[in-house]
Amino acid sequence: MKKSSLISSAIVFLILGGGASLVSSRISCFGDCYLIISGDLMFGGSGMRLDRSIGGLIQNSPYVLWGVGGAFLVAGLVKEDQKRD
């Protein structure tokens, strides 16, 4: 992969990790999982019900996305450009 494509992939994964972080803070799991769309997280909030496995996946996805984005960023910064002779 080229250096520029590694860095652009890192930016995409880091942005996705940030979005997943915002969404995961709005998920509440007590028995069933709910994505709170409006209102308070605990009381008076309205949202949609999620499967427990989907809710857990969304809650843990920011860590994976940030890790992959960081790995791409380090690889892009370390990789040297190929020089043509």
C-alpha positions as CSV (number, residue, x, y, z in Angstrom):
1,M,0.0,0.0,0.0
2,K,1.1,3.5,-0.6
3,K,1.9,5.9,2.3
4,S,-1.0,8.2,1.4
5,S,-3.5,5.4,1.2
6,L,-2.4,4.1,4.7
7,I,-2.8,7.5,6.2
8,S,-6.2,8.1,4.5
9,S,-7.4,4.7,5.8
10,A,-6.3,5.7,9.2
11,I,-8.3,8.9,9.1
12,V,-11.4,6.9,8.0
13,F,-11.1,4.4,10.8
14,L,-10.5,7.1,13.4
15,I,-13.5,9.0,12.2
16,L,-15.6,5.8,12.3
17,G,-14.3,5.2,15.8
18,G,-15.4,8.6,16.9
19,G,-18.9,8.1,15.5
20,A,-19.1,4.7,17.2
21,S,-18.0,6.3,20.4
22,L,-20.9,8.8,20.2
23,V,-23.4,6.0,19.4
24,S,-22.1,3.6,22.1
25,S,-22.6,6.3,24.8
26,R,-26.3,6.3,23.9
27,I,-26.8,2.5,24.4
28,S,-28.1,1.3,27.7
29,C,-28.1,-2.4,28.5
30,F,-30.1,-3.7,31.5
31,G,-31.4,-7.1,30.5
32,D,-32.3,-5.7,27.1
33,C,-30.3,-3.2,25.2
34,Y,-31.8,0.1,24.1
35,L,-30.4,2.8,21.8
36,I,-31.7,6.0,23.4
37,I,-32.5,8.4,20.6
38,S,-34.0,11.3,22.6
39,G,-34.3,12.2,26.2
40,D,-32.4,11.1,29.3
41,L,-30.4,7.9,29.2
42,M,-32.2,6.4,32.2
43,F,-35.5,8.1,32.7
44,G,-37.9,9.4,30.1
45,G,-35.8,8.5,27.1
46,S,-37.2,7.1,24.0
47,G,-35.4,4.8,21.6
48,M,-35.3,1.5,20.0
49,R,-34.7,-2.0,21.3
50,L,-31.6,-3.8,20.2
51,D,-30.5,-7.4,20.5
52,R,-28.1,-7.9,23.4
53,S,-25.3,-9.1,21.0
54,I,-25.8,-6.2,18.7
55,G,-25.7,-3.7,21.6
56,G,-22.5,-5.3,23.0
57,L,-20.9,-5.2,19.5
58,I,-21.7,-1.5,19.1
59,Q,-20.5,-0.7,22.6
60,N,-17.1,-2.4,22.0
61,S,-16.6,-1.2,18.4
62,P,-14.9,2.1,19.2
63,Y,-11.9,0.3,20.7
64,V,-11.4,-1.9,17.7
65,L,-11.8,0.9,15.2
66,W,-9.4,3.2,17.1
67,G,-6.9,0.3,17.3
68,V,-7.1,-0.4,13.6
69,G,-6.9,3.3,12.8
70,G,-3.9,3.7,15.0
71,A,-2.1,0.7,13.4
72,F,-2.7,2.2,9.9
73,L,-1.5,5.6,11.1
74,V,1.7,4.2,12.5
75,A,2.3,2.1,9.4
76,G,1.7,5.2,7.2
77,L,4.1,7.3,9.2
78,V,6.8,4.7,9.3
79,K,6.6,3.6,5.7
80,E,9.0,5.4,3.3
81,D,7.9,6.5,-0.1
82,Q,9.3,4.5,-3.0
83,K,11.7,6.5,-5.2
84,R,11.9,5.9,-8.9
85,D,15.3,5.8,-10.5
